[in-house]
């Protein structure tokens, strides 16, 4: 009998008050790649901000868009609350989360690790 251990395919994102769990599925990896490209496009929108209070709505909408695309609207609300209902830290947390998840995936899923698991003599 062959018993397969279920692989924990989740990257935790710790906010102290709560933890998000990014499931590393094919669909979510595609979302992450799209979000990294989308985040680069956001730089243009951010560079056009004029420093007025009306810019806060733009930043909040961008932050919400990132969180909803990465997780869901409930996650945006939780992060927004955890960030003191301030859009700038909420936006920055989204950018840090995207970068952190991407970095963690690069560190966790290296070719050396796959080769180690494929080496039948050492399995």
VOPAGU-2260 file (C-alpha; in pm, 1 decimal, decimal comma):
REM VOPAGU-2260
SITE   aa  ch    i         X         Y         Z
SITE  UNK   A    0       0,0       0,0       0,0
SITE  UNK   A    1     121,6     347,1     -86,6
SITE  UNK   A    2      22,1     624,6     150,1
SITE  UNK   A    3      50,2     974,7      16,4
SITE  UNK   A    4     101,2    1253,7     263,5
SITE  UNK   A    5    -108,8    1555,7     183,3
SITE  UNK   A    6     121,9    1839,2      84,0
SITE  UNK   A    7      60,1    2163,4     272,9
SITE  UNK   A    8      47,4    2399,7     -21,4
SITE  UNK   A    9     -24,6    2721,9     166,4
SITE  UNK   A   10     174,0    3038,1     232,8
SITE  UNK   A   11      63,2    3210,2     554,2
SITE  UNK   A   12      42,9    3590,3     568,7
SITE  UNK   A   13      56,9    3697,8     932,8
SITE  UNK   A   14    -108,4    4022,9    1038,5
SITE  UNK   A   15     -69,5    3953,5    1409,9
SITE  UNK   A   16    -443,0    3989,2    1474,1
SITE  UNK   A   17    -523,5    3731,8    1207,6
SITE  UNK   A   18    -355,1    3518,1     945,0
SITE  UNK   A   19    -434,7    3487,4     577,8
SITE  UNK   A   20    -357,5    3165,6     395,2
SITE  UNK   A   21    -260,4    3190,3      29,3
SITE  UNK   A   22    -325,3    2852,9    -132,7
SITE  UNK   A   23     -60,5    2787,7    -397,8
SITE  UNK   A   24    -292,4    2645,3    -661,8
SITE  UNK   A   25    -243,0    2679,2   -1036,1
SITE  UNK   A   26    -527,1    2932,0   -1047,7
SITE  UNK   A   27    -380,9    3140,8    -764,6
SITE  UNK   A   28     -33,1    3134,2    -918,0
SITE  UNK   A   29    -185,0    3273,1   -1239,5
SITE  UNK   A   30    -360,7    3543,3   -1032,3
SITE  UNK   A   31     -34,4    3631,2    -861,7
SITE  UNK   A   32     148,2    3669,7   -1194,1
SITE  UNK   A   33    -133,7    3890,9   -1322,8
SITE  UNK   A   34    -123,5    4095,3   -1002,1
SITE  UNK   A   35     250,3    4153,1   -1026,8
SITE  UNK   A   36     199,6    4288,3   -1379,7
SITE  UNK   A   37    -103,6    4489,6   -1266,3
SITE  UNK   A   38      93,0    4636,3    -972,9
SITE  UNK   A   39     353,1    4766,5   -1217,8
SITE  UNK   A   40      76,3    4944,5   -1411,1
SITE  UNK   A   41     -45,5    5099,5   -1087,1
SITE  UNK   A   42     278,2    5292,8   -1061,1
SITE  UNK   A   43     154,8    5514,7   -1343,9
SITE  UNK   A   44    -175,1    5581,8   -1167,0
SITE  UNK   A   45       6,7    5657,9    -844,2
SITE  UNK   A   46     249,5    5893,7   -1015,3
SITE  UNK   A   47     -48,4    6098,9   -1137,4
SITE  UNK   A   48    -176,4    6163,4    -784,1
SITE  UNK   A   49    -161,9    6527,2    -683,8
SITE  UNK   A   50    -151,4    6494,4    -304,4
SITE  UNK   A   51    -507,7    6606,7    -245,2
SITE  UNK   A   52    -761,9    6443,6     -12,2
SITE  UNK   A   53    -951,3    6315,2    -317,8
SITE  UNK   A   54    -649,2    6096,5    -392,2
SITE  UNK   A   55    -734,9    5887,5     -85,7
SITE  UNK   A   56   -1037,6    5743,5    -265,5
SITE  UNK   A   57    -817,2    5647,0    -559,7
SITE  UNK   A   58    -562,8    5477,5    -330,9
SITE  UNK   A   59    -839,4    5300,0    -137,7
SITE  UNK   A   60    -995,1    5173,4    -461,6
SITE  UNK   A   61    -656,9    5049,5    -583,1
SITE  UNK   A   62    -589,0    4876,9    -250,5
SITE  UNK   A   63    -932,1    4715,8    -253,1
SITE  UNK   A   64    -881,8    4598,9    -609,6
SITE  UNK   A   65    -550,4    4431,5    -518,1
SITE  UNK   A   66    -689,4    4258,2    -208,2
SITE  UNK   A   67   -1003,9    4139,5    -385,1
SITE  UNK   A   68    -802,8    4000,6    -677,2
SITE  UNK   A   69    -561,2    3825,7    -440,1
SITE  UNK   A   70    -816,0    3698,1    -184,4
SITE  UNK   A   71   -1165,8    3850,6    -160,5
SITE  UNK   A   72   -1360,9    4156,5     -39,1
SITE  UNK   A   73   -1386,6    4026,3     317,3
SITE  UNK   A   74   -1005,9    4010,5     328,3
SITE  UNK   A   75    -984,9    4371,2     211,6
SITE  UNK   A   76   -1221,0    4476,2     490,8
SITE  UNK   A   77   -1021,3    4285,3     753,3
SITE  UNK   A   78    -690,3    4432,5     635,7
SITE  UNK   A   79    -839,4    4782,1     609,0
SITE  UNK   A   80    -963,0    4753,1     968,8
SITE  UNK   A   81    -626,1    4615,0    1085,0
SITE  UNK   A   82    -457,5    4914,3     919,2
SITE  UNK   A   83    -668,2    5159,0    1118,5
SITE  UNK   A   84    -907,8    5214,0     828,5
SITE  UNK   A   85    -631,6    5396,3     643,3
SITE  UNK   A   86    -593,6    5335,4     271,1
SITE  UNK   A   87    -219,7    5400,0     241,2
SITE  UNK   A   88    -105,6    5125,8     484,1
SITE  UNK   A   89    -372,6    4898,0     335,0
SITE  UNK   A   90    -229,9    4955,0     -12,2
SITE  UNK   A   91     128,5    4908,1     109,4
SITE  UNK   A   92      28,0    4585,3     287,3
SITE  UNK   A   93    -115,7    4454,7     -41,3
SITE  UNK   A   94     208,1    4530,8    -224,7
SITE  UNK   A   95     415,3    4370,5      54,3
SITE  UNK   A   96     188,0    4064,8      52,5
SITE  UNK   A   97     215,9    4017,2    -324,1
SITE  UNK   A   98     593,9    4054,5    -313,4
SITE  UNK   A   99     624,1    3832,9      -4,4
SITE  UNK   A  100     414,8    3553,5    -152,9
SITE  UNK   A  101     610,8    3567,7    -478,7
SITE  UNK   A  102     942,0    3558,8    -287,6
SITE  UNK   A  103     822,4    3271,5     -69,2
SITE  UNK   A  104     717,1    3074,1    -375,5
SITE  UNK   A  105    1056,1    3128,0    -537,6
SITE  UNK   A  106    1231,5    3012,0    -219,4
SITE  UNK   A  107    1001,4    2716,0    -155,6
SITE  UNK   A  108     965,8    2573,0    -501,8
SITE  UNK   A  109    1319,0    2549,3    -635,5
SITE  UNK   A  110    1443,1    2299,0    -889,9
SITE  UNK   A  111    1676,9    2148,5    -626,5
SITE  UNK   A  112    1380,4    2065,6    -403,9
SITE  UNK   A  113    1195,0    1898,6    -690,3
SITE  UNK   A  114    1503,4    1699,4    -787,2
SITE  UNK   A  115    1542,4    1585,5    -425,9
SITE  UNK   A  116    1188,0    1446,7    -429,7
SITE  UNK   A  117    1233,5    1282,5    -769,6
SITE  UNK   A  118    1554,6    1101,2    -665,9
SITE  UNK   A  119    1420,1     748,1    -617,3
SITE  UNK   A  120    1733,5     627,6    -441,1
SITE  UNK   A  121    1682,3     877,0    -161,1
SITE  UNK   A  122    1302,5     879,5    -139,5
